[in-house]
Amino acid sequence: MGAHLRERFSRPGPKRILALDGGGVRGLLTIGMLARLEEQLRRRSGNPHYRLSEYFDLIGGTSTGSIIATGLALGMSVAEISALYKTVIPKVFKRFAFQGVGVFAPMFLSAPLANALKEQFGGRTLASEDLQCGLAVHCKRIDTGSAWILVNNADWTYYQDNSGFRLRDVVQASAAAPHYFKGVLLNLPVRGDADRSMSAFVIDGGVAGYNNPAFELAIAATDPAYGFNWKPGKDQLYILSLGTGFLRERQDALHYRRKTFVGQTLNALRSMIHDVSLQQIAYMQALSESGQRWFINSEKGDQPSAPYLAAEPLLHFQRYDARIEAVDPDQRRPEHAQRLIGREFDKRELKALGEITNSADANLDLLYEIGDYAGQHYLRVAAPPEKFNPW
């Protein structure tokens, strides 16, 4: 870790954190929102070349969010990341005739993603001085059953053990969603014995409950174990959480019952990841001040009495996302994609939007367009508060 990061981490607050969800190709929706955010921060700062790594002190992500987070932390512009995605996604999610359907082997080959990450991140490690701000990559270590957060802070308890990991390897591990990609085997040094190493088998952080990493980033920022030790408080800590499209899958009971057992299992896993992600938002809003609260469900609403888990807000939290589900027009909220864009979607478009592996050009363009409109909407109603300006 370079001296520039040590100084930045120890600098008095307020501190700003960006949390990026997982979601496969739907990361382009996130990128659309980020483009609008970067545009506004450039205007506010007066610097036409301002990067998000200059604004956020810590950027963390899971799966597709970890790819975006790492690029941003290295100082890439959103336009550069968008170009990377649109080039790489069709290669990563390309199917071959000899491949199975994810039962006895993953649906997709790992090589295209590995090659793209190698080309972009090279041999840089978590200790790289090229990282311009804090970085957190969320994944799941299967062999020990541990949920992993890898950070580039030299004061993190396990920094000496893990700082030598290459960024491309940990990001690929974070994106190795079961059924879709193989996990990644990482070699770990044995503490106190430089001549020995052990292996770790690592997969997508969504399996660890980190598909939405916002709550865990709040913990990482304040828990002494991670070395940041930033102060909580509504004027001290700002977390902006970006989704990849909100979709609650609804199933006809009889149709679901007729699904194969593998199909039922995958549906249950997707539903679990969705439920945990929504739970994280509810927890965060219950602890925080928010400019515009996310609607949780018909029972909690948008938690109008929040914060109610703390006497005073512990931070300022904001969620940006777009709802890409099919609901009747009278049930739509301002963040529904149909209202954001101002048109209806046909069944084919809605089906494609819900798929995390659909790399068709039309779907990628629509995802980015929805993100662009969502970014405009949220920057009107809940832009980063002026009190968190770093200039």
C-alpha positions as YAML, in Angstrom:
chain: A
units: angstrom
residues:
- id: 1
  name: MET
  ca: [0.00, 0.00, 0.00]
- id: 2
  name: GLY
  ca: [1.40, 3.37, -1.01]
- id: 3
  name: ALA
  ca: [1.95, 6.34, 1.28]
- id: 4
  name: HIS
  ca: [-0.82, 8.21, -0.58]
- id: 5
  name: LEU
  ca: [-3.37, 5.67, 0.63]
- id: 6
  name: ARG
  ca: [-2.09, 5.58, 4.20]
- id: 7
  name: GLU
  ca: [-2.45, 9.35, 4.36]
- id: 8
  name: ARG
  ca: [-5.90, 9.24, 2.78]
- id: 9
  name: PHE
  ca: [-7.21, 6.52, 5.10]
- id: 10
  name: SER
  ca: [-5.99, 8.36, 8.20]
- id: 11
  name: ARG
  ca: [-7.23, 11.79, 7.08]
- id: 12
  name: PRO
  ca: [-10.11, 13.13, 9.22]
- id: 13
  name: GLY
  ca: [-13.61, 12.58, 7.83]
- id: 14
  name: PRO
  ca: [-16.14, 12.79, 6.49]
- id: 15
  name: LYS
  ca: [-15.63, 9.59, 4.49]
- id: 16
  name: ARG
  ca: [-17.43, 8.41, 1.38]
- id: 17
  name: ILE
  ca: [-18.05, 4.77, 0.37]
- id: 18
  name: LEU
  ca: [-19.41, 3.29, -2.85]
- id: 19
  name: ALA
  ca: [-21.04, -0.17, -2.72]
- id: 20
  name: LEU
  ca: [-21.71, -2.06, -5.96]
- id: 21
  name: ASP
  ca: [-24.01, -5.08, -6.24]
- id: 22
  name: GLY
  ca: [-23.47, -8.26, -8.22]
- id: 23
  name: GLY
  ca: [-25.66, -9.12, -11.19]
- id: 24
  name: GLY
  ca: [-23.77, -10.30, -14.28]
- id: 25
  name: VAL
  ca: [-24.47, -8.33, -17.45]
- id: 26
  name: ARG
  ca: [-26.85, -6.15, -15.46]
- id: 27
  name: GLY
  ca: [-23.73, -4.38, -14.24]
- id: 28
  name: LEU
  ca: [-24.32, -2.16, -17.27]
- id: 29
  name: LEU
  ca: [-27.33, -0.70, -15.45]
- id: 30
  name: THR
  ca: [-24.96, 0.20, -12.62]
- id: 31
  name: ILE
  ca: [-22.52, 1.74, -15.11]
- id: 32
  name: GLY
  ca: [-25.31, 3.88, -16.56]
- id: 33
  name: MET
  ca: [-26.01, 5.32, -13.09]
- id: 34
  name: LEU
  ca: [-22.29, 5.80, -12.41]
- id: 35
  name: ALA
  ca: [-21.87, 7.76, -15.63]
- id: 36
  name: ARG
  ca: [-24.45, 10.29, -14.48]
- id: 37
  name: LEU
  ca: [-22.88, 10.43, -11.01]
- id: 38
  name: GLU
  ca: [-19.42, 11.06, -12.45]
- id: 39
  name: GLU
  ca: [-20.86, 13.75, -14.72]
- id: 40
  name: GLN
  ca: [-22.45, 15.59, -11.78]
- id: 41
  name: LEU
  ca: [-19.34, 15.35, -9.60]
- id: 42
  name: ARG
  ca: [-17.26, 16.78, -12.45]
- id: 43
  name: ARG
  ca: [-19.58, 19.79, -12.61]
- id: 44
  name: ARG
  ca: [-19.62, 20.22, -8.84]
- id: 45
  name: SER
  ca: [-15.86, 19.92, -8.47]
- id: 46
  name: GLY
  ca: [-15.10, 22.16, -11.45]
- id: 47
  name: ASN
  ca: [-12.74, 19.49, -12.81]
- id: 48
  name: PRO
  ca: [-13.84, 18.03, -16.19]
- id: 49
  name: HIS
  ca: [-11.54, 15.03, -15.65]
- id: 50
  name: TYR
  ca: [-12.66, 14.22, -12.10]
- id: 51
  name: ARG
  ca: [-12.77, 10.49, -11.32]
- id: 52
  name: LEU
  ca: [-14.90, 8.61, -8.81]
- id: 53
  name: SER
  ca: [-11.72, 7.34, -7.13]
- id: 54
  name: GLU
  ca: [-11.09, 10.95, -6.07]
- id: 55
  name: TYR
  ca: [-14.51, 11.27, -4.45]
- id: 56
  name: PHE
  ca: [-14.93, 7.88, -2.77]
- id: 57
  name: ASP
  ca: [-12.45, 6.85, -0.09]
- id: 58
  name: LEU
  ca: [-13.49, 3.18, -0.33]
- id: 59
  name: ILE
  ca: [-15.11, 1.36, -3.24]
- id: 60
  name: GLY
  ca: [-16.32, -2.21, -2.76]
- id: 61
  name: GLY
  ca: [-18.21, -4.68, -4.87]
- id: 62
  name: THR
  ca: [-19.33, -8.24, -5.37]
- id: 63
  name: SER
  ca: [-19.17, -10.27, -8.58]
- id: 64
  name: THR
  ca: [-19.77, -7.89, -11.51]
- id: 65
  name: GLY
  ca: [-19.63, -5.10, -8.93]
- id: 66
  name: SER
  ca: [-16.10, -6.15, -7.97]
- id: 67
  name: ILE
  ca: [-14.97, -5.74, -11.58]
- id: 68
  name: ILE
  ca: [-16.38, -2.21, -11.70]
- id: 69
  name: ALA
  ca: [-15.07, -1.40, -8.21]
- id: 70
  name: THR
  ca: [-11.53, -2.49, -9.07]
- id: 71
  name: GLY
  ca: [-11.50, -0.50, -12.29]
- id: 72
  name: LEU
  ca: [-12.75, 2.61, -10.51]
- id: 73
  name: ALA
  ca: [-10.26, 2.18, -7.64]
- id: 74
  name: LEU
  ca: [-7.46, 2.05, -10.22]
- id: 75
  name: GLY
  ca: [-8.56, 5.46, -11.48]
- id: 76
  name: MET
  ca: [-10.50, 4.38, -14.57]
- id: 77
  name: SER
  ca: [-13.26, 6.67, -15.81]
- id: 78
  name: VAL
  ca: [-16.79, 5.32, -16.11]
- id: 79
  name: ALA
  ca: [-16.56, 5.64, -19.90]
- id: 80
  name: GLU
  ca: [-13.50, 3.39, -19.90]
- id: 81
  name: ILE
  ca: [-15.28, 0.77, -17.79]
- id: 82
  name: SER
  ca: [-18.36, 0.96, -20.01]
- id: 83
  name: ALA
  ca: [-16.25, 0.36, -23.11]
- id: 84
  name: LEU
  ca: [-14.56, -2.59, -21.39]
- id: 85
  name: TYR
  ca: [-17.91, -4.15, -20.48]
- id: 86
  name: LYS
  ca: [-19.41, -3.82, -23.92]
- id: 87
  name: THR
  ca: [-16.32, -5.45, -25.44]
- id: 88
  name: VAL
  ca: [-15.87, -8.24, -22.92]
- id: 89
  name: ILE
  ca: [-19.43, -9.31, -22.04]
- id: 90
  name: PRO
  ca: [-20.21, -10.99, -25.39]
- id: 91
  name: LYS
  ca: [-16.99, -13.02, -25.05]
- id: 92
  name: VAL
  ca: [-17.57, -13.98, -21.42]
- id: 93
  name: PHE
  ca: [-21.14, -15.14, -21.93]
- id: 94
  name: LYS
  ca: [-20.62, -16.94, -25.23]
- id: 95
  name: ARG
  ca: [-21.95, -20.49, -25.38]
- id: 96
  name: PHE
  ca: [-20.28, -23.33, -27.26]
- id: 97
  name: ALA
  ca: [-21.89, -26.47, -28.70]
- id: 98
  name: PHE
  ca: [-19.87, -28.79, -26.47]
- id: 99
  name: GLN
  ca: [-20.92, -27.06, -23.24]
- id: 100
  name: GLY
  ca: [-23.54, -28.46, -20.91]
- id: 101
  name: VAL
  ca: [-26.30, -26.61, -19.10]
- id: 102
  name: GLY
  ca: [-24.58, -26.08, -15.78]
- id: 103
  name: VAL
  ca: [-25.45, -29.42, -14.18]
- id: 104
  name: PHE
  ca: [-22.23, -31.41, -14.60]
- id: 105
  name: ALA
  ca: [-20.08, -28.48, -15.71]
- id: 106
  name: PRO
  ca: [-20.38, -24.67, -15.58]
- id: 107
  name: MET
  ca: [-22.48, -23.00, -18.25]
- id: 108
  name: PHE
  ca: [-19.61, -20.75, -19.36]
- id: 109
  name: LEU
  ca: [-15.87, -21.06, -19.80]
- id: 110
  name: SER
  ca: [-13.66, -19.15, -17.36]
- id: 111
  name: ALA
  ca: [-10.91, -18.33, -19.86]
- id: 112
  name: PRO
  ca: [-12.58, -15.33, -21.59]
- id: 113
  name: LEU
  ca: [-13.14, -13.53, -18.27]
- id: 114
  name: ALA
  ca: [-9.67, -14.52, -16.98]
- id: 115
  name: ASN
  ca: [-8.04, -13.18, -20.15]
- id: 116
  name: ALA
  ca: [-9.99, -9.92, -20.02]
- id: 117
  name: LEU
  ca: [-9.09, -9.33, -16.37]
- id: 118
  name: LYS
  ca: [-5.45, -10.15, -17.06]
- id: 119
  name: GLU
  ca: [-5.34, -7.66, -19.91]
- id: 120
  name: GLN
  ca: [-6.98, -4.95, -17.82]
- id: 121
  name: PHE
  ca: [-5.39, -5.45, -14.39]
- id: 122
  name: GLY
  ca: [-2.12, -7.18, -15.34]
- id: 123
  name: GLY
  ca: [-0.06, -8.43, -12.42]
- id: 124
  name: ARG
  ca: [-1.26, -5.80, -9.94]
- id: 125
  name: THR
  ca: [-1.98, -7.08, -6.45]
- id: 126
  name: LEU
  ca: [-4.00, -5.83, -3.49]
- id: 127
  name: ALA
  ca: [-0.83, -4.03, -2.42]
- id: 128
  name: SER
  ca: [-0.53, -2.13, -5.72]
- id: 129
  name: GLU
  ca: [0.31, 1.54, -5.44]
- id: 130
  name: ASP
  ca: [-1.78, 2.09, -8.59]
- id: 131
  name: LEU
  ca: [-4.92, 1.83, -6.45]
- id: 132
  name: GLN
  ca: [-6.11, 5.38, -5.90]
- id: 133
  name: CYS
  ca: [-8.53, 4.69, -3.04]
- id: 134
  name: GLY
  ca: [-9.65, 1.88, -0.77]
- id: 135
  name: LEU
  ca: [-10.82, -1.31, -2.46]
- id: 136
  name: ALA
  ca: [-12.91, -4.16, -1.02]
- id: 137
  name: VAL
  ca: [-13.65, -7.36, -2.95]
- id: 138
  name: HIS
  ca: [-16.31, -9.69, -1.54]
- id: 139
  name: CYS
  ca: [-16.22, -13.44, -2.11]
- id: 140
  name: LYS
  ca: [-16.81, -16.82, -0.46]
- id: 141
  name: ARG
  ca: [-14.08, -19.29, 0.52]
- id: 142
  name: ILE
  ca: [-15.69, -22.70, 0.16]
- id: 143
  name: ASP
  ca: [-13.00, -24.95, 1.67]
- id: 144
  name: THR
  ca: [-13.20, -23.23, 5.06]
- id: 145
  name: GLY
  ca: [-16.76, -21.95, 4.76]
- id: 146
  name: SER
  ca: [-15.57, -18.37, 5.32]
- id: 147
  name: ALA
  ca: [-17.14, -15.21, 3.93]
- id: 148
  name: TRP
  ca: [-14.21, -13.14, 2.67]
- id: 149
  name: ILE
  ca: [-13.68, -9.41, 2.31]
- id: 150
  name: LEU
  ca: [-10.29, -8.57, 0.83]
- id: 151
  name: VAL
  ca: [-9.15, -4.98, 1.34]
- id: 152
  name: ASN
  ca: [-6.07, -3.00, 0.43]
- id: 153
  name: ASN
  ca: [-5.49, -1.48, 3.88]
- id: 154
  name: ALA
  ca: [-2.08, -2.30, 5.38]
- id: 155
  name: ASP
  ca: [-3.64, -2.15, 8.86]
- id: 156
  name: TRP
  ca: [-6.13, -4.92, 8.05]
- id: 157
  name: THR
  ca: [-5.55, -7.98, 10.23]
- id: 158
  name: TYR
  ca: [-4.87, -10.28, 7.25]
- id: 159
  name: TYR
  ca: [-3.13, -7.80, 4.96]
- id: 160
  name: GLN
  ca: [0.27, -9.50, 5.20]
- id: 161
  name: ASP
  ca: [-1.26, -12.87, 4.35]
- id: 162
  name: ASN
  ca: [-3.44, -11.71, 1.46]
- id: 163
  name: SER
  ca: [-1.96, -8.52, -0.02]
- id: 164
  name: GLY
  ca: [0.01, -10.54, -2.57]
- id: 165
  name: PHE
  ca: [-3.15, -11.79, -4.27]
- id: 166
  name: ARG
  ca: [-3.45, -10.53, -7.82]
- id: 167
  name: LEU
  ca: [-6.45, -8.29, -8.41]
- id: 168
  name: ARG
  ca: [-7.45, -10.28, -11.47]
- id: 169
  name: ASP
  ca: [-7.63, -13.51, -9.46]
- id: 170
  name: VAL
  ca: [-9.69, -12.21, -6.55]
- id: 171
  name: VAL
  ca: [-12.06, -10.39, -8.90]
- id: 172
  name: GLN
  ca: [-12.53, -13.52, -10.99]
- id: 173
  name: ALA
  ca: [-13.23, -15.46, -7.79]
- id: 174
  name: SER
  ca: [-15.78, -12.89, -6.68]
- id: 175
  name: ALA
  ca: [-17.52, -13.26, -10.06]
- id: 176
  name: ALA
  ca: [-17.45, -17.09, -10.10]
- id: 177
  name: ALA
  ca: [-21.16, -17.64, -9.59]
- id: 178
  name: PRO
  ca: [-22.03, -21.33, -9.04]
- id: 179
  name: HIS
  ca: [-23.68, -22.99, -12.05]
- id: 180
  name: TYR
  ca: [-22.25, -20.30, -14.36]
- id: 181
  name: PHE
  ca: [-18.46, -20.38, -13.75]
- id: 182
  name: LYS
  ca: [-15.85, -22.51, -12.03]
- id: 183
  name: GLY
  ca: [-14.47, -21.29, -8.73]
- id: 184
  name: VAL
  ca: [-10.90, -20.04, -8.45]
- id: 185
  name: LEU
  ca: [-8.08, -21.82, -6.62]
- id: 186
  name: LEU
  ca: [-5.84, -19.35, -4.79]
- id: 187
  name: ASN
  ca: [-2.55, -20.16, -3.08]
- id: 188
  name: LEU
  ca: [-2.11, -18.78, 0.42]
- id: 189
  name: PRO
  ca: [1.18, -18.46, 2.30]
- id: 190
  name: VAL
  ca: [1.28, -20.15, 5.68]
- id: 191
  name: ARG
  ca: [1.83, -17.51, 8.34]
- id: 192
  name: GLY
  ca: [5.24, -17.94, 9.97]
- id: 193
  name: ASP
  ca: [6.52, -20.37, 7.31]
- id: 194
  name: ALA
  ca: [7.65, -18.70, 4.08]
- id: 195
  name: ASP
  ca: [8.37, -22.05, 2.44]
- id: 196
  name: ARG
  ca: [4.85, -23.42, 2.72]
- id: 197
  name: SER
  ca: [1.54, -22.49, 1.16]
- id: 198
  name: MET
  ca: [-2.03, -23.77, 1.21]
- id: 199
  name: SER
  ca: [-4.87, -23.59, -1.29]
- id: 200
  name: ALA
  ca: [-8.16, -21.74, -1.00]
- id: 201
  name: PHE
  ca: [-11.16, -22.44, -3.25]
- id: 202
  name: VAL
  ca: [-13.09, -19.21, -3.73]
- id: 203
  name: ILE
  ca: [-16.41, -18.39, -5.42]
- id: 204
  name: ASP
  ca: [-18.93, -15.57, -5.89]
- id: 205
  name: GLY
  ca: [-19.53, -13.37, -2.85]
- id: 206
  name: GLY
  ca: [-23.28, -13.45, -3.44]
- id: 207
  name: VAL
  ca: [-23.28, -16.96, -1.95]
- id: 208
  name: ALA
  ca: [-21.91, -15.42, 1.26]
- id: 209
  name: GLY
  ca: [-24.82, -12.98, 1.47]
- id: 210
  name: TYR
  ca: [-22.73, -10.14, 0.03]
- id: 211
  name: ASN
  ca: [-24.47, -9.62, -3.32]
- id: 212
  name: ASN
  ca: [-25.35, -6.22, -1.90]
- id: 213
  name: PRO
  ca: [-22.17, -5.36, 0.03]
- id: 214
  name: ALA
  ca: [-23.33, -2.06, 1.57]
- id: 215
  name: PHE
  ca: [-23.86, -3.26, 5.13]
- id: 216
  name: GLU
  ca: [-20.58, -5.17, 5.20]
- id: 217
  name: LEU
  ca: [-18.73, -2.12, 3.88]
- id: 218
  name: ALA
  ca: [-20.18, -0.11, 6.76]
- id: 219
  name: ILE
  ca: [-18.76, -2.74, 9.11]
- id: 220
  name: ALA
  ca: [-15.39, -2.77, 7.32]
- id: 221
  name: ALA
  ca: [-15.13, 1.02, 7.55]
- id: 222
  name: THR
  ca: [-15.69, 1.10, 11.31]
- id: 223
  name: ASP
  ca: [-14.49, -2.28, 12.66]
- id: 224
  name: PRO
  ca: [-10.85, -2.03, 13.89]
- id: 225
  name: ALA
  ca: [-10.15, -5.45, 12.30]
- id: 226
  name: TYR
  ca: [-10.04, -3.83, 8.84]
- id: 227
  name: GLY
  ca: [-7.82, -0.93, 9.87]
- id: 228
  name: PHE
  ca: [-9.86, 2.03, 8.61]
- id: 229
  name: ASN
  ca: [-11.40, 3.02, 11.97]
- id: 230
  name: TRP
  ca: [-13.58, 5.71, 10.42]
- id: 231
  name: LYS
  ca: [-16.07, 7.44, 12.67]
- id: 232
  name: PRO
  ca: [-19.79, 6.75, 12.24]
- id: 233
  name: GLY
  ca: [-22.28, 9.59, 12.18]
- id: 234
  name: LYS
  ca: [-24.72, 11.15, 9.73]
- id: 235
  name: ASP
  ca: [-22.18, 13.86, 8.92]
- id: 236
  name: GLN
  ca: [-19.16, 11.56, 9.01]
- id: 237
  name: LEU
  ca: [-19.97, 8.53, 6.86]
- id: 238
  name: TYR
  ca: [-21.74, 8.43, 3.49]
- id: 239
  name: ILE
  ca: [-22.52, 5.14, 1.75]
- id: 240
  name: LEU
  ca: [-23.95, 5.13, -1.75]
- id: 241
  name: SER
  ca: [-25.28, 1.71, -2.74]
- id: 242
  name: LEU
  ca: [-25.94, 0.92, -6.42]
- id: 243
  name: GLY
  ca: [-27.97, -2.05, -7.63]
- id: 244
  name: THR
  ca: [-28.11, -3.94, -10.92]
- id: 245
  name: GLY
  ca: [-31.87, -3.91, -11.36]
- id: 246
  name: PHE
  ca: [-34.45, -4.90, -8.74]
- id: 247
  name: LEU
  ca: [-36.41, -7.99, -9.71]
- id: 248
  name: ARG
  ca: [-38.52, -10.13, -7.42]
- id: 249
  name: GLU
  ca: [-39.21, -13.37, -9.25]
- id: 250
  name: ARG
  ca: [-42.81, -14.48, -9.04]
- id: 251
  name: GLN
  ca: [-43.75, -18.09, -9.79]
- id: 252
  name: ASP
  ca: [-47.03, -19.79, -10.49]
- id: 253
  name: ALA
  ca: [-47.21, -22.46, -7.77]
- id: 254
  name: LEU
  ca: [-48.19, -25.32, -10.09]
- id: 255
  name: HIS
  ca: [-45.63, -24.32, -12.72]
- id: 256
  name: TYR
  ca: [-42.90, -24.11, -10.06]
- id: 257
  name: ARG
  ca: [-43.83, -27.55, -8.76]
- id: 258
  name: ARG
  ca: [-43.38, -29.02, -12.25]
- id: 259
  name: LYS
  ca: [-39.85, -27.61, -12.58]
- id: 260
  name: THR
  ca: [-36.88, -29.94, -12.37]
- id: 261
  name: PHE
  ca: [-35.23, -30.18, -8.99]
- id: 262
  name: VAL
  ca: [-32.18, -28.34, -10.39]
- id: 263
  name: GLY
  ca: [-34.48, -25.58, -11.64]
- id: 264
  name: GLN
  ca: [-36.16, -25.30, -8.25]
- id: 265
  name: THR
  ca: [-32.77, -25.17, -6.51]
- id: 266
  name: LEU
  ca: [-31.45, -22.40, -8.75]
- id: 267
  name: ASN
  ca: [-34.66, -20.42, -8.32]
- id: 268
  name: ALA
  ca: [-34.39, -20.77, -4.53]
- id: 269
  name: LEU
  ca: [-30.76, -19.60, -4.62]
- id: 270
  name: ARG
  ca: [-31.63, -16.53, -6.70]
- id: 271
  name: SER
  ca: [-34.53, -15.79, -4.38]
- id: 272
  name: MET
  ca: [-32.27, -16.10, -1.32]
- id: 273
  name: ILE
  ca: [-29.73, -13.68, -2.81]
- id: 274
  name: HIS
  ca: [-32.53, -11.22, -3.58]
- id: 275
  name: ASP
  ca: [-34.01, -11.51, -0.07]
- id: 276
  name: VAL
  ca: [-30.66, -10.98, 1.65]
- id: 277
  name: SER
  ca: [-29.87, -7.98, -0.55]
- id: 278
  name: LEU
  ca: [-33.21, -6.37, 0.27]
- id: 279
  name: GLN
  ca: [-32.64, -7.17, 3.93]
- id: 280
  name: GLN
  ca: [-29.35, -5.27, 3.80]
- id: 281
  name: ILE
  ca: [-31.14, -2.18, 2.47]
- id: 282
  name: ALA
  ca: [-33.72, -2.40, 5.24]
- id: 283
  name: TYR
  ca: [-30.99, -2.68, 7.88]
- id: 284
  name: MET
  ca: [-29.07, 0.24, 6.45]
- id: 285
  name: GLN
  ca: [-32.12, 2.49, 6.28]
- id: 286
  name: ALA
  ca: [-33.09, 1.52, 9.82]
- id: 287
  name: LEU
  ca: [-29.72, 2.86, 11.00]
- id: 288
  name: SER
  ca: [-29.29, 5.83, 8.71]
- id: 289
  name: GLU
  ca: [-30.33, 9.19, 7.44]
- id: 290
  name: SER
  ca: [-31.41, 8.94, 3.78]
- id: 291
  name: GLY
  ca: [-32.33, 11.48, 1.15]
- id: 292
  name: GLN
  ca: [-34.74, 9.09, -0.59]
- id: 293
  name: ARG
  ca: [-35.59, 5.77, 1.04]
- id: 294
  name: TRP
  ca: [-36.00, 2.59, -0.97]
- id: 295
  name: PHE
  ca: [-39.44, 0.95, -0.78]
- id: 296
  name: ILE
  ca: [-38.90, -2.41, 0.96]
- id: 297
  name: ASN
  ca: [-42.30, -4.11, 0.76]
- id: 298
  name: SER
  ca: [-45.99, -3.54, 1.49]
- id: 299
  name: GLU
  ca: [-45.41, -4.18, 5.21]
- id: 300
  name: LYS
  ca: [-42.44, -1.88, 5.85]
- id: 301
  name: GLY
  ca: [-43.09, 0.58, 3.06]
- id: 302
  name: ASP
  ca: [-40.10, 2.90, 2.72]
- id: 303
  name: GLN
  ca: [-39.53, 2.77, 6.50]
- id: 304
  name: PRO
  ca: [-40.89, 6.28, 7.09]
- id: 305
  name: SER
  ca: [-40.00, 6.20, 10.80]
- id: 306
  name: ALA
  ca: [-36.34, 5.34, 10.13]
- id: 307
  name: PRO
  ca: [-33.84, 5.48, 11.63]
- id: 308
  name: TYR
  ca: [-35.20, 3.39, 14.50]
- id: 309
  name: LEU
  ca: [-32.32, 1.02, 15.35]
- id: 310
  name: ALA
  ca: [-30.18, 3.83, 16.75]
- id: 311
  name: ALA
  ca: [-30.92, 6.92, 18.81]
- id: 312
  name: GLU
  ca: [-29.10, 8.99, 16.18]
- id: 313
  name: PRO
  ca: [-28.35, 8.10, 12.55]
- id: 314
  name: LEU
  ca: [-25.05, 6.23, 12.31]
- id: 315
  name: LEU
  ca: [-24.41, 7.33, 8.73]
- id: 316
  name: HIS
  ca: [-25.99, 8.79, 5.61]
- id: 317
  name: PHE
  ca: [-27.12, 5.97, 3.34]
- id: 318
  name: GLN
  ca: [-28.55, 6.14, -0.13]
- id: 319
  name: ARG
  ca: [-29.72, 3.42, -2.51]
- id: 320
  name: TYR
  ca: [-29.84, 3.90, -6.30]
- id: 321
  name: ASP
  ca: [-31.47, 1.19, -8.44]
- id: 322
  name: ALA
  ca: [-34.20, 0.61, -11.00]
- id: 323
  name: ARG
  ca: [-37.09, -1.83, -10.76]
- id: 324
  name: ILE
  ca: [-37.15, -4.04, -13.84]
- id: 325
  name: GLU
  ca: [-40.10, -6.23, -12.85]
- id: 326
  name: ALA
  ca: [-43.44, -6.54, -14.63]
- id: 327
  name: VAL
  ca: [-46.19, -4.91, -12.57]
- id: 328
  name: ASP
  ca: [-49.42, -3.12, -13.42]
- id: 329
  name: PRO
  ca: [-49.01, 0.59, -14.26]
- id: 330
  name: ASP
  ca: [-50.94, 1.71, -11.18]
- id: 331
  name: GLN
  ca: [-48.46, -0.19, -8.94]
- id: 332
  name: ARG
  ca: [-45.33, 1.36, -10.41]
- id: 333
  name: ARG
  ca: [-43.07, 3.59, -8.41]
- id: 334
  name: PRO
  ca: [-40.88, 6.40, -9.83]
- id: 335
  name: GLU
  ca: [-37.89, 4.03, -10.02]
- id: 336
  name: HIS
  ca: [-39.68, 1.45, -12.19]
- id: 337
  name: ALA
  ca: [-37.85, 1.21, -15.51]
- id: 338
  name: GLN
  ca: [-41.04, 1.76, -17.52]
- id: 339
  name: ARG
  ca: [-41.65, 5.08, -15.77]
- id: 340
  name: LEU
  ca: [-38.01, 6.11, -15.96]
- id: 341
  name: ILE
  ca: [-37.82, 5.58, -19.72]
- id: 342
  name: GLY
  ca: [-41.43, 6.46, -20.49]
- id: 343
  name: ARG
  ca: [-42.48, 3.39, -22.43]
- id: 344
  name: GLU
  ca: [-43.69, -0.17, -21.99]
- id: 345
  name: PHE
  ca: [-41.49, -3.25, -22.47]
- id: 346
  name: ASP
  ca: [-42.66, -6.29, -24.33]
- id: 347
  name: LYS
  ca: [-42.37, -9.78, -22.83]
- id: 348
  name: ARG
  ca: [-39.14, -10.48, -24.69]
- id: 349
  name: GLU
  ca: [-37.48, -7.35, -23.32]
- id: 350
  name: LEU
  ca: [-38.64, -8.03, -19.76]
- id: 351
  name: LYS
  ca: [-37.37, -11.59, -19.91]
- id: 352
  name: ALA
  ca: [-33.98, -10.44, -21.21]
- id: 353
  name: LEU
  ca: [-33.67, -7.75, -18.52]
- id: 354
  name: GLY
  ca: [-34.10, -10.35, -15.83]
- id: 355
  name: GLU
  ca: [-31.32, -12.59, -17.13]
- id: 356
  name: ILE
  ca: [-27.83, -12.01, -15.76]
- id: 357
  name: THR
  ca: [-26.17, -13.68, -18.77]
- id: 358
  name: ASN
  ca: [-28.07, -12.18, -21.73]
- id: 359
  name: SER
  ca: [-25.33, -10.50, -23.79]
- id: 360
  name: ALA
  ca: [-27.47, -9.51, -26.78]
- id: 361
  name: ASP
  ca: [-26.59, -5.99, -27.94]
- id: 362
  name: ALA
  ca: [-30.19, -4.80, -27.61]
- id: 363
  name: ASN
  ca: [-30.36, -5.98, -23.99]
- id: 364
  name: LEU
  ca: [-27.02, -4.41, -23.06]
- id: 365
  name: ASP
  ca: [-28.07, -1.10, -24.61]
- id: 366
  name: LEU
  ca: [-31.40, -1.17, -22.79]
- id: 367
  name: LEU
  ca: [-29.74, -1.93, -19.45]
- id: 368
  name: TYR
  ca: [-27.39, 1.02, -19.86]
- id: 369
  name: GLU
  ca: [-30.29, 3.26, -20.93]
- id: 370
  name: ILE
  ca: [-32.31, 2.31, -17.84]
- id: 371
  name: GLY
  ca: [-29.26, 3.02, -15.66]
- id: 372
  name: ASP
  ca: [-28.79, 6.38, -17.36]
- id: 373
  name: TYR
  ca: [-32.38, 7.41, -16.62]
- id: 374
  name: ALA
  ca: [-32.20, 6.01, -13.08]
- id: 375
  name: GLY
  ca: [-29.04, 8.03, -12.48]
- id: 376
  name: GLN
  ca: [-30.75, 11.20, -13.66]
- id: 377
  name: HIS
  ca: [-33.74, 10.49, -11.42]
- id: 378
  name: TYR
  ca: [-31.76, 9.83, -8.25]
- id: 379
  name: LEU
  ca: [-29.39, 12.73, -8.78]
- id: 380
  name: ARG
  ca: [-32.47, 14.97, -8.86]
- id: 381
  name: VAL
  ca: [-34.05, 13.58, -5.69]
- id: 382
  name: ALA
  ca: [-31.08, 12.25, -3.68]
- id: 383
  name: ALA
  ca: [-27.74, 13.54, -4.94]
- id: 384
  name: PRO
  ca: [-24.65, 13.14, -2.71]
- id: 385
  name: PRO
  ca: [-25.13, 15.73, 0.06]
- id: 386
  name: GLU
  ca: [-23.05, 18.87, -0.18]
- id: 387
  name: LYS
  ca: [-21.76, 18.23, 3.34]
- id: 388
  name: PHE
  ca: [-19.75, 15.31, 1.94]
- id: 389
  name: ASN
  ca: [-17.97, 17.37, -0.74]
- id: 390
  name: PRO
  ca: [-14.21, 16.73, -0.49]
- id: 391
  name: TRP
  ca: [-13.27, 20.03, -2.15]
...
